[in-house]
């Protein structure tokens, strides 16, 4: 599975050197530069010593996370700098990458002190507008729609947030890919047969967005928590006060289950408070019908343009 060559990438403002090819990421030249993150193939223990929290699939200590995916691989995430992968025999490369670019990176972001928000994000007037909410709420669908209308995609599913020296929350680019359900593809007139299926969800597909991708960090302006309404109700927004936003931000943090074992409960709560005071948060209610996407676009443009 490992290559004789190393591959170099950019992700969420980090330089990455990997022993496996990661076609989902943006390639770069790291010649003579020490990377922020390394991804290697090698032995990973089945248990994590000094684990403070364990489940069937994960074990966590203050500086390490062990992720065990049956029939795929074990991933050992260490100190925000190294992800070691021990693949299972015969695993397909796309499945190996799926959990690397999901759960393993989620753990690494926490170790580096980042805030990984479960959200899809587009850029409007050089500001980030995020769509968050439960699985199936339409985060990627709305981001895909906005991207089709000319607003570049910054990231899908996971938005990495860091505060700059002026305490401004900055949203960083992920990788140029969207994950869409089959019904969304149908609504957009796209052919699912040409796309890669998601490993665990047969009706979800991976769609390249490289031609509509924003590759630099931008200030985060709005976080929209998506909610479905009745089909006969109008699309509308409702402002959220900072105190009400804190538990929403906590509950919509990507891979929140790692926080306790990494001893980050207090610092993450404080980051939620900090973010709630710095960004405008609101509920965005829309009917489930795909025709309401243009109505959402109009509401968002009215606020941003």
KEPATI-317546 format. One record per residue (C-alpha): residue in one letter; x, y, z. Coordinates in steps of 0.05 Angstrom, whole numbers, plus 5000, padded with zeros to 4 digits. Layout:
<kolmi><res>A</res><x>X</x><y>Y</y><z>Z</z></kolmi>
...
END
This chain:
<kolmi><res>X</res><x>5000</x><y>5000</y><z>5000</z></kolmi>
<kolmi><res>X</res><x>5058</x><y>5048</y><z>5014</z></kolmi>
<kolmi><res>X</res><x>5094</x><y>5082</y><z>4957</z></kolmi>
<kolmi><res>X</res><x>5168</x><y>5090</y><z>4945</z></kolmi>
<kolmi><res>X</res><x>5153</x><y>5164</y><z>4936</z></kolmi>
<kolmi><res>X</res><x>5121</x><y>5215</y><z>4982</z></kolmi>
<kolmi><res>X</res><x>5063</x><y>5258</y><z>4960</z></kolmi>
<kolmi><res>X</res><x>5054</x><y>5330</y><z>4982</z></kolmi>
<kolmi><res>X</res><x>4988</x><y>5366</y><z>4994</z></kolmi>
<kolmi><res>X</res><x>4954</x><y>5427</y><z>5025</z></kolmi>
<kolmi><res>X</res><x>4895</x><y>5418</y><z>5072</z></kolmi>
<kolmi><res>X</res><x>4863</x><y>5468</y><z>5120</z></kolmi>
<kolmi><res>X</res><x>4924</x><y>5513</y><z>5118</z></kolmi>
<kolmi><res>X</res><x>4971</x><y>5454</y><z>5134</z></kolmi>
<kolmi><res>X</res><x>5025</x><y>5422</y><z>5092</z></kolmi>
<kolmi><res>X</res><x>5018</x><y>5346</y><z>5088</z></kolmi>
<kolmi><res>X</res><x>5069</x><y>5294</y><z>5067</z></kolmi>
<kolmi><res>X</res><x>5038</x><y>5226</y><z>5053</z></kolmi>
<kolmi><res>X</res><x>5064</x><y>5157</y><z>5035</z></kolmi>
<kolmi><res>X</res><x>4998</x><y>5143</y><z>4998</z></kolmi>
<kolmi><res>X</res><x>4967</x><y>5182</y><z>4942</z></kolmi>
<kolmi><res>X</res><x>4908</x><y>5226</y><z>4964</z></kolmi>
<kolmi><res>X</res><x>4875</x><y>5249</y><z>4900</z></kolmi>
<kolmi><res>X</res><x>4820</x><y>5285</y><z>4939</z></kolmi>
<kolmi><res>X</res><x>4870</x><y>5337</y><z>4965</z></kolmi>
<kolmi><res>X</res><x>4905</x><y>5396</y><z>4932</z></kolmi>
<kolmi><res>X</res><x>4976</x><y>5377</y><z>4911</z></kolmi>
<kolmi><res>X</res><x>5035</x><y>5423</y><z>4926</z></kolmi>
<kolmi><res>X</res><x>5111</x><y>5423</y><z>4925</z></kolmi>
<kolmi><res>X</res><x>5144</x><y>5411</y><z>4992</z></kolmi>
<kolmi><res>X</res><x>5215</x><y>5405</y><z>4968</z></kolmi>
<kolmi><res>X</res><x>5261</x><y>5423</y><z>5026</z></kolmi>
<kolmi><res>X</res><x>5203</x><y>5442</y><z>5072</z></kolmi>
<kolmi><res>X</res><x>5185</x><y>5405</y><z>5136</z></kolmi>
<kolmi><res>X</res><x>5111</x><y>5387</y><z>5133</z></kolmi>
<kolmi><res>X</res><x>5061</x><y>5403</y><z>5187</z></kolmi>
<kolmi><res>X</res><x>5031</x><y>5333</y><z>5182</z></kolmi>
<kolmi><res>X</res><x>5058</x><y>5265</y><z>5160</z></kolmi>
<kolmi><res>X</res><x>5017</x><y>5205</y><z>5138</z></kolmi>
<kolmi><res>X</res><x>5053</x><y>5139</y><z>5140</z></kolmi>
<kolmi><res>X</res><x>5039</x><y>5065</y><z>5130</z></kolmi>
<kolmi><res>X</res><x>5065</x><y>5021</y><z>5186</z></kolmi>
<kolmi><res>X</res><x>5047</x><y>4979</y><z>5246</z></kolmi>
<kolmi><res>X</res><x>4993</x><y>5005</y><z>5292</z></kolmi>
<kolmi><res>X</res><x>4979</x><y>4972</y><z>5359</z></kolmi>
<kolmi><res>X</res><x>4912</x><y>4941</y><z>5372</z></kolmi>
<kolmi><res>X</res><x>4907</x><y>4975</y><z>5440</z></kolmi>
<kolmi><res>X</res><x>4927</x><y>5044</y><z>5464</z></kolmi>
<kolmi><res>X</res><x>4968</x><y>5047</y><z>5527</z></kolmi>
<kolmi><res>X</res><x>4944</x><y>5096</y><z>5580</z></kolmi>
<kolmi><res>X</res><x>4877</x><y>5106</y><z>5545</z></kolmi>
<kolmi><res>X</res><x>4830</x><y>5152</y><z>5582</z></kolmi>
<kolmi><res>X</res><x>4770</x><y>5134</y><z>5540</z></kolmi>
<kolmi><res>X</res><x>4755</x><y>5071</y><z>5499</z></kolmi>
<kolmi><res>X</res><x>4699</x><y>5045</y><z>5455</z></kolmi>
<kolmi><res>X</res><x>4696</x><y>4987</y><z>5406</z></kolmi>
<kolmi><res>X</res><x>4725</x><y>5030</y><z>5349</z></kolmi>
<kolmi><res>X</res><x>4766</x><y>5083</y><z>5385</z></kolmi>
<kolmi><res>X</res><x>4814</x><y>5093</y><z>5443</z></kolmi>
<kolmi><res>X</res><x>4837</x><y>5162</y><z>5465</z></kolmi>
<kolmi><res>X</res><x>4891</x><y>5191</y><z>5510</z></kolmi>
<kolmi><res>X</res><x>4913</x><y>5264</y><z>5518</z></kolmi>
<kolmi><res>X</res><x>4959</x><y>5261</y><z>5457</z></kolmi>
<kolmi><res>X</res><x>4937</x><y>5200</y><z>5418</z></kolmi>
<kolmi><res>X</res><x>4876</x><y>5172</y><z>5384</z></kolmi>
<kolmi><res>X</res><x>4870</x><y>5100</y><z>5359</z></kolmi>
<kolmi><res>X</res><x>4815</x><y>5087</y><z>5308</z></kolmi>
<kolmi><res>X</res><x>4798</x><y>5015</y><z>5289</z></kolmi>
<kolmi><res>X</res><x>4754</x><y>5005</y><z>5227</z></kolmi>
<kolmi><res>X</res><x>4738</x><y>4931</y><z>5215</z></kolmi>
<kolmi><res>X</res><x>4761</x><y>4905</y><z>5148</z></kolmi>
<kolmi><res>X</res><x>4793</x><y>4972</y><z>5132</z></kolmi>
<kolmi><res>X</res><x>4851</x><y>4994</y><z>5177</z></kolmi>
<kolmi><res>X</res><x>4876</x><y>5018</y><z>5244</z></kolmi>
<kolmi><res>X</res><x>4894</x><y>5092</y><z>5247</z></kolmi>
<kolmi><res>X</res><x>4941</x><y>5120</y><z>5301</z></kolmi>
<kolmi><res>X</res><x>4936</x><y>5196</y><z>5306</z></kolmi>
<kolmi><res>X</res><x>4993</x><y>5226</y><z>5347</z></kolmi>
<kolmi><res>X</res><x>5004</x><y>5296</y><z>5375</z></kolmi>
<kolmi><res>X</res><x>4972</x><y>5332</y><z>5315</z></kolmi>
<kolmi><res>X</res><x>5031</x><y>5315</y><z>5271</z></kolmi>
<kolmi><res>X</res><x>5029</x><y>5241</y><z>5250</z></kolmi>
<kolmi><res>X</res><x>4977</x><y>5193</y><z>5226</z></kolmi>
<kolmi><res>X</res><x>5003</x><y>5121</y><z>5221</z></kolmi>
<kolmi><res>X</res><x>4959</x><y>5073</y><z>5182</z></kolmi>
<kolmi><res>X</res><x>4959</x><y>4997</y><z>5187</z></kolmi>
<kolmi><res>X</res><x>4915</x><y>4972</y><z>5129</z></kolmi>
<kolmi><res>X</res><x>4877</x><y>4907</y><z>5131</z></kolmi>
<kolmi><res>X</res><x>4894</x><y>4857</y><z>5076</z></kolmi>
<kolmi><res>X</res><x>4859</x><y>4871</y><z>5010</z></kolmi>
<kolmi><res>X</res><x>4828</x><y>4937</y><z>5031</z></kolmi>
<kolmi><res>X</res><x>4811</x><y>4983</y><z>4973</z></kolmi>
<kolmi><res>X</res><x>4850</x><y>5048</y><z>4972</z></kolmi>
<kolmi><res>X</res><x>4787</x><y>5091</y><z>4968</z></kolmi>
<kolmi><res>X</res><x>4761</x><y>5060</y><z>5032</z></kolmi>
<kolmi><res>X</res><x>4828</x><y>5070</y><z>5067</z></kolmi>
<kolmi><res>X</res><x>4826</x><y>5143</y><z>5047</z></kolmi>
<kolmi><res>X</res><x>4754</x><y>5153</y><z>5068</z></kolmi>
<kolmi><res>X</res><x>4767</x><y>5142</y><z>5142</z></kolmi>
<kolmi><res>X</res><x>4835</x><y>5176</y><z>5139</z></kolmi>
<kolmi><res>X</res><x>4803</x><y>5239</y><z>5110</z></kolmi>
<kolmi><res>X</res><x>4745</x><y>5235</y><z>5159</z></kolmi>
<kolmi><res>X</res><x>4754</x><y>5208</y><z>5230</z></kolmi>
<kolmi><res>X</res><x>4830</x><y>5208</y><z>5231</z></kolmi>
<kolmi><res>X</res><x>4836</x><y>5280</y><z>5208</z></kolmi>
<kolmi><res>X</res><x>4781</x><y>5300</y><z>5256</z></kolmi>
<kolmi><res>X</res><x>4824</x><y>5274</y><z>5314</z></kolmi>
<kolmi><res>X</res><x>4885</x><y>5309</y><z>5286</z></kolmi>
<kolmi><res>X</res><x>4849</x><y>5376</y><z>5283</z></kolmi>
<kolmi><res>X</res><x>4831</x><y>5371</y><z>5357</z></kolmi>
<kolmi><res>X</res><x>4903</x><y>5354</y><z>5375</z></kolmi>
<kolmi><res>X</res><x>4926</x><y>5417</y><z>5338</z></kolmi>
<kolmi><res>X</res><x>4876</x><y>5461</y><z>5376</z></kolmi>
<kolmi><res>X</res><x>4831</x><y>5473</y><z>5316</z></kolmi>
<kolmi><res>X</res><x>4755</x><y>5476</y><z>5317</z></kolmi>
<kolmi><res>X</res><x>4726</x><y>5426</y><z>5266</z></kolmi>
<kolmi><res>X</res><x>4654</x><y>5447</y><z>5254</z></kolmi>
<kolmi><res>X</res><x>4609</x><y>5396</y><z>5220</z></kolmi>
<kolmi><res>X</res><x>4590</x><y>5442</y><z>5163</z></kolmi>
<kolmi><res>X</res><x>4594</x><y>5456</y><z>5089</z></kolmi>
<kolmi><res>X</res><x>4618</x><y>5526</y><z>5070</z></kolmi>
<kolmi><res>X</res><x>4615</x><y>5572</y><z>5010</z></kolmi>
<kolmi><res>X</res><x>4649</x><y>5640</y><z>4999</z></kolmi>
<kolmi><res>X</res><x>4609</x><y>5703</y><z>4986</z></kolmi>
<kolmi><res>X</res><x>4645</x><y>5770</y><z>4979</z></kolmi>
<kolmi><res>X</res><x>4708</x><y>5738</y><z>5009</z></kolmi>
<kolmi><res>X</res><x>4669</x><y>5717</y><z>5072</z></kolmi>
<kolmi><res>X</res><x>4652</x><y>5646</y><z>5093</z></kolmi>
<kolmi><res>X</res><x>4579</x><y>5625</y><z>5100</z></kolmi>
<kolmi><res>X</res><x>4571</x><y>5558</y><z>5135</z></kolmi>
<kolmi><res>X</res><x>4513</x><y>5508</y><z>5133</z></kolmi>
<kolmi><res>X</res><x>4510</x><y>5462</y><z>5193</z></kolmi>
<kolmi><res>X</res><x>4459</x><y>5414</y><z>5222</z></kolmi>
<kolmi><res>X</res><x>4442</x><y>5341</y><z>5231</z></kolmi>
<kolmi><res>X</res><x>4459</x><y>5288</y><z>5180</z></kolmi>
<kolmi><res>X</res><x>4411</x><y>5294</y><z>5123</z></kolmi>
<kolmi><res>X</res><x>4394</x><y>5367</y><z>5137</z></kolmi>
<kolmi><res>X</res><x>4420</x><y>5388</y><z>5069</z></kolmi>
<kolmi><res>X</res><x>4488</x><y>5419</y><z>5085</z></kolmi>
<kolmi><res>X</res><x>4522</x><y>5392</y><z>5023</z></kolmi>
<kolmi><res>X</res><x>4461</x><y>5400</y><z>4979</z></kolmi>
<kolmi><res>X</res><x>4454</x><y>5474</y><z>4995</z></kolmi>
<kolmi><res>X</res><x>4530</x><y>5485</y><z>4987</z></kolmi>
<kolmi><res>X</res><x>4527</x><y>5449</y><z>4919</z></kolmi>
<kolmi><res>X</res><x>4469</x><y>5493</y><z>4897</z></kolmi>
<kolmi><res>X</res><x>4505</x><y>5557</y><z>4918</z></kolmi>
<kolmi><res>X</res><x>4568</x><y>5532</y><z>4883</z></kolmi>
<kolmi><res>X</res><x>4528</x><y>5521</y><z>4819</z></kolmi>
<kolmi><res>X</res><x>4504</x><y>5593</y><z>4824</z></kolmi>
<kolmi><res>X</res><x>4576</x><y>5618</y><z>4824</z></kolmi>
<kolmi><res>X</res><x>4595</x><y>5620</y><z>4898</z></kolmi>
<kolmi><res>X</res><x>4659</x><y>5579</y><z>4908</z></kolmi>
<kolmi><res>X</res><x>4661</x><y>5519</y><z>4955</z></kolmi>
<kolmi><res>X</res><x>4709</x><y>5526</y><z>5014</z></kolmi>
<kolmi><res>X</res><x>4697</x><y>5458</y><z>5046</z></kolmi>
<kolmi><res>X</res><x>4645</x><y>5403</y><z>5052</z></kolmi>
<kolmi><res>X</res><x>4625</x><y>5366</y><z>5115</z></kolmi>
<kolmi><res>X</res><x>4683</x><y>5392</y><z>5158</z></kolmi>
<kolmi><res>X</res><x>4701</x><y>5465</y><z>5166</z></kolmi>
<kolmi><res>X</res><x>4767</x><y>5477</y><z>5204</z></kolmi>
<kolmi><res>X</res><x>4764</x><y>5543</y><z>5243</z></kolmi>
<kolmi><res>X</res><x>4822</x><y>5580</y><z>5275</z></kolmi>
<kolmi><res>X</res><x>4825</x><y>5649</y><z>5307</z></kolmi>
<kolmi><res>X</res><x>4875</x><y>5698</y><z>5279</z></kolmi>
<kolmi><res>X</res><x>4916</x><y>5750</y><z>5318</z></kolmi>
<kolmi><res>X</res><x>4856</x><y>5798</y><z>5317</z></kolmi>
<kolmi><res>X</res><x>4812</x><y>5742</y><z>5346</z></kolmi>
<kolmi><res>X</res><x>4774</x><y>5736</y><z>5280</z></kolmi>
<kolmi><res>X</res><x>4750</x><y>5665</y><z>5266</z></kolmi>
<kolmi><res>X</res><x>4780</x><y>5643</y><z>5200</z></kolmi>
<kolmi><res>X</res><x>4750</x><y>5585</y><z>5160</z></kolmi>
<kolmi><res>X</res><x>4802</x><y>5544</y><z>5123</z></kolmi>
<kolmi><res>X</res><x>4795</x><y>5507</y><z>5056</z></kolmi>
<kolmi><res>X</res><x>4783</x><y>5433</y><z>5059</z></kolmi>
<kolmi><res>X</res><x>4787</x><y>5393</y><z>4995</z></kolmi>
<kolmi><res>X</res><x>4750</x><y>5404</y><z>4930</z></kolmi>
<kolmi><res>X</res><x>4697</x><y>5351</y><z>4938</z></kolmi>
<kolmi><res>X</res><x>4623</x><y>5347</y><z>4955</z></kolmi>
<kolmi><res>X</res><x>4584</x><y>5287</y><z>4982</z></kolmi>
<kolmi><res>X</res><x>4513</x><y>5287</y><z>4956</z></kolmi>
<kolmi><res>X</res><x>4453</x><y>5241</y><z>4965</z></kolmi>
<kolmi><res>X</res><x>4423</x><y>5208</y><z>4904</z></kolmi>
<kolmi><res>X</res><x>4361</x><y>5251</y><z>4906</z></kolmi>
<kolmi><res>X</res><x>4403</x><y>5315</y><z>4905</z></kolmi>
<kolmi><res>X</res><x>4441</x><y>5289</y><z>4844</z></kolmi>
<kolmi><res>X</res><x>4374</x><y>5276</y><z>4810</z></kolmi>
<kolmi><res>X</res><x>4351</x><y>5346</y><z>4826</z></kolmi>
<kolmi><res>X</res><x>4415</x><y>5375</y><z>4796</z></kolmi>
<kolmi><res>X</res><x>4410</x><y>5330</y><z>4735</z></kolmi>
<kolmi><res>X</res><x>4475</x><y>5293</y><z>4751</z></kolmi>
<kolmi><res>X</res><x>4490</x><y>5220</y><z>4733</z></kolmi>
<kolmi><res>X</res><x>4506</x><y>5180</y><z>4796</z></kolmi>
<kolmi><res>X</res><x>4535</x><y>5122</y><z>4755</z></kolmi>
<kolmi><res>X</res><x>4598</x><y>5161</y><z>4740</z></kolmi>
<kolmi><res>X</res><x>4613</x><y>5180</y><z>4813</z></kolmi>
<kolmi><res>X</res><x>4647</x><y>5145</y><z>4871</z></kolmi>
<kolmi><res>X</res><x>4599</x><y>5116</y><z>4923</z></kolmi>
<kolmi><res>X</res><x>4608</x><y>5130</y><z>4996</z></kolmi>
<kolmi><res>X</res><x>4636</x><y>5070</y><z>5034</z></kolmi>
<kolmi><res>X</res><x>4581</x><y>5065</y><z>5087</z></kolmi>
<kolmi><res>X</res><x>4522</x><y>5099</y><z>5052</z></kolmi>
<kolmi><res>X</res><x>4499</x><y>5067</y><z>4987</z></kolmi>
<kolmi><res>X</res><x>4458</x><y>5128</y><z>4966</z></kolmi>
<kolmi><res>X</res><x>4512</x><y>5180</y><z>4976</z></kolmi>
<kolmi><res>X</res><x>4564</x><y>5198</y><z>4924</z></kolmi>
<kolmi><res>X</res><x>4629</x><y>5238</y><z>4919</z></kolmi>
<kolmi><res>X</res><x>4629</x><y>5296</y><z>4869</z></kolmi>
<kolmi><res>X</res><x>4691</x><y>5335</y><z>4849</z></kolmi>
<kolmi><res>X</res><x>4687</x><y>5411</y><z>4858</z></kolmi>
<kolmi><res>X</res><x>4757</x><y>5429</y><z>4837</z></kolmi>
<kolmi><res>X</res><x>4735</x><y>5481</y><z>4786</z></kolmi>
<kolmi><res>X</res><x>4692</x><y>5517</y><z>4837</z></kolmi>
<kolmi><res>X</res><x>4739</x><y>5515</y><z>4897</z></kolmi>
<kolmi><res>X</res><x>4765</x><y>5572</y><z>4941</z></kolmi>
<kolmi><res>X</res><x>4835</x><y>5554</y><z>4965</z></kolmi>
<kolmi><res>X</res><x>4850</x><y>5608</y><z>5017</z></kolmi>
<kolmi><res>X</res><x>4824</x><y>5621</y><z>5088</z></kolmi>
<kolmi><res>X</res><x>4770</x><y>5673</y><z>5096</z></kolmi>
<kolmi><res>X</res><x>4734</x><y>5705</y><z>5156</z></kolmi>
<kolmi><res>X</res><x>4674</x><y>5665</y><z>5179</z></kolmi>
<kolmi><res>X</res><x>4612</x><y>5711</y><z>5176</z></kolmi>
<kolmi><res>X</res><x>4550</x><y>5667</y><z>5184</z></kolmi>
<kolmi><res>X</res><x>4534</x><y>5597</y><z>5211</z></kolmi>
<kolmi><res>X</res><x>4466</x><y>5573</y><z>5188</z></kolmi>
<kolmi><res>X</res><x>4437</x><y>5514</y><z>5226</z></kolmi>
<kolmi><res>X</res><x>4391</x><y>5480</y><z>5176</z></kolmi>
<kolmi><res>X</res><x>4321</x><y>5458</y><z>5195</z></kolmi>
<kolmi><res>X</res><x>4266</x><y>5429</y><z>5151</z></kolmi>
<kolmi><res>X</res><x>4197</x><y>5460</y><z>5153</z></kolmi>
<kolmi><res>X</res><x>4131</x><y>5440</y><z>5124</z></kolmi>
<kolmi><res>X</res><x>4127</x><y>5443</y><z>5048</z></kolmi>
<kolmi><res>X</res><x>4075</x><y>5499</y><z>5049</z></kolmi>
<kolmi><res>X</res><x>4116</x><y>5543</y><z>5095</z></kolmi>
<kolmi><res>X</res><x>4161</x><y>5598</y><z>5069</z></kolmi>
<kolmi><res>X</res><x>4237</x><y>5595</y><z>5074</z></kolmi>
<kolmi><res>X</res><x>4260</x><y>5640</y><z>5131</z></kolmi>
<kolmi><res>X</res><x>4316</x><y>5654</y><z>5181</z></kolmi>
<kolmi><res>X</res><x>4314</x><y>5664</y><z>5256</z></kolmi>
<kolmi><res>X</res><x>4372</x><y>5696</y><z>5293</z></kolmi>
<kolmi><res>X</res><x>4405</x><y>5657</y><z>5349</z></kolmi>
<kolmi><res>X</res><x>4432</x><y>5691</y><z>5412</z></kolmi>
<kolmi><res>X</res><x>4503</x><y>5673</y><z>5433</z></kolmi>
<kolmi><res>X</res><x>4481</x><y>5635</y><z>5495</z></kolmi>
<kolmi><res>X</res><x>4434</x><y>5593</y><z>5452</z></kolmi>
<kolmi><res>X</res><x>4488</x><y>5582</y><z>5399</z></kolmi>
<kolmi><res>X</res><x>4539</x><y>5551</y><z>5447</z></kolmi>
<kolmi><res>X</res><x>4504</x><y>5483</y><z>5454</z></kolmi>
<kolmi><res>X</res><x>4490</x><y>5482</y><z>5380</z></kolmi>
<kolmi><res>X</res><x>4563</x><y>5493</y><z>5364</z></kolmi>
<kolmi><res>X</res><x>4582</x><y>5439</y><z>5414</z></kolmi>
<kolmi><res>X</res><x>4533</x><y>5389</y><z>5385</z></kolmi>
<kolmi><res>X</res><x>4554</x><y>5404</y><z>5314</z></kolmi>
<kolmi><res>X</res><x>4628</x><y>5396</y><z>5326</z></kolmi>
<kolmi><res>X</res><x>4657</x><y>5343</y><z>5280</z></kolmi>
<kolmi><res>X</res><x>4677</x><y>5279</y><z>5318</z></kolmi>
<kolmi><res>X</res><x>4658</x><y>5310</y><z>5384</z></kolmi>
<kolmi><res>X</res><x>4666</x><y>5242</y><z>5418</z></kolmi>
<kolmi><res>X</res><x>4742</x><y>5251</y><z>5419</z></kolmi>
<kolmi><res>X</res><x>4741</x><y>5314</y><z>5462</z></kolmi>
<kolmi><res>X</res><x>4734</x><y>5283</y><z>5531</z></kolmi>
<kolmi><res>X</res><x>4790</x><y>5232</y><z>5521</z></kolmi>
<kolmi><res>X</res><x>4836</x><y>5286</y><z>5495</z></kolmi>
<kolmi><res>X</res><x>4822</x><y>5327</y><z>5557</z></kolmi>
<kolmi><res>X</res><x>4793</x><y>5384</y><z>5516</z></kolmi>
<kolmi><res>X</res><x>4724</x><y>5391</y><z>5547</z></kolmi>
<kolmi><res>X</res><x>4737</x><y>5459</y><z>5580</z></kolmi>
<kolmi><res>X</res><x>4778</x><y>5489</y><z>5524</z></kolmi>
<kolmi><res>X</res><x>4727</x><y>5468</y><z>5472</z></kolmi>
<kolmi><res>X</res><x>4670</x><y>5498</y><z>5512</z></kolmi>
<kolmi><res>X</res><x>4708</x><y>5564</y><z>5516</z></kolmi>
<kolmi><res>X</res><x>4720</x><y>5561</y><z>5440</z></kolmi>
<kolmi><res>X</res><x>4645</x><y>5551</y><z>5430</z></kolmi>
<kolmi><res>X</res><x>4632</x><y>5614</y><z>5473</z></kolmi>
<kolmi><res>X</res><x>4685</x><y>5652</y><z>5435</z></kolmi>
<kolmi><res>X</res><x>4657</x><y>5632</y><z>5367</z></kolmi>
<kolmi><res>X</res><x>4585</x><y>5647</y><z>5388</z></kolmi>
<kolmi><res>X</res><x>4605</x><y>5718</y><z>5403</z></kolmi>
<kolmi><res>X</res><x>4645</x><y>5728</y><z>5339</z></kolmi>
<kolmi><res>X</res><x>4600</x><y>5699</y><z>5285</z></kolmi>
<kolmi><res>X</res><x>4527</x><y>5712</y><z>5268</z></kolmi>
<kolmi><res>X</res><x>4488</x><y>5648</y><z>5279</z></kolmi>
<kolmi><res>X</res><x>4417</x><y>5633</y><z>5256</z></kolmi>
<kolmi><res>X</res><x>4368</x><y>5578</y><z>5241</z></kolmi>
<kolmi><res>X</res><x>4353</x><y>5571</y><z>5167</z></kolmi>
<kolmi><res>X</res><x>4285</x><y>5539</y><z>5157</z></kolmi>
<kolmi><res>X</res><x>4266</x><y>5511</y><z>5089</z></kolmi>
<kolmi><res>X</res><x>4217</x><y>5461</y><z>5059</z></kolmi>
<kolmi><res>X</res><x>4250</x><y>5395</y><z>5039</z></kolmi>
<kolmi><res>X</res><x>4232</x><y>5404</y><z>4966</z></kolmi>
<kolmi><res>X</res><x>4293</x><y>5422</y><z>4924</z></kolmi>
<kolmi><res>X</res><x>4257</x><y>5482</y><z>4893</z></kolmi>
<kolmi><res>X</res><x>4267</x><y>5518</y><z>4960</z></kolmi>
<kolmi><res>X</res><x>4343</x><y>5521</y><z>4948</z></kolmi>
<kolmi><res>X</res><x>4335</x><y>5584</y><z>4905</z></kolmi>
<kolmi><res>X</res><x>4295</x><y>5616</y><z>4962</z></kolmi>
<kolmi><res>X</res><x>4352</x><y>5601</y><z>5010</z></kolmi>
<kolmi><res>X</res><x>4400</x><y>5632</y><z>4961</z></kolmi>
<kolmi><res>X</res><x>4358</x><y>5696</y><z>4959</z></kolmi>
<kolmi><res>X</res><x>4356</x><y>5701</y><z>5035</z></kolmi>
<kolmi><res>X</res><x>4431</x><y>5691</y><z>5041</z></kolmi>
<kolmi><res>X</res><x>4447</x><y>5740</y><z>4985</z></kolmi>
<kolmi><res>X</res><x>4403</x><y>5793</y><z>5019</z></kolmi>
<kolmi><res>X</res><x>4446</x><y>5787</y><z>5081</z></kolmi>
<kolmi><res>X</res><x>4514</x><y>5783</y><z>5047</z></kolmi>
<kolmi><res>X</res><x>4510</x><y>5827</y><z>4984</z></kolmi>
END
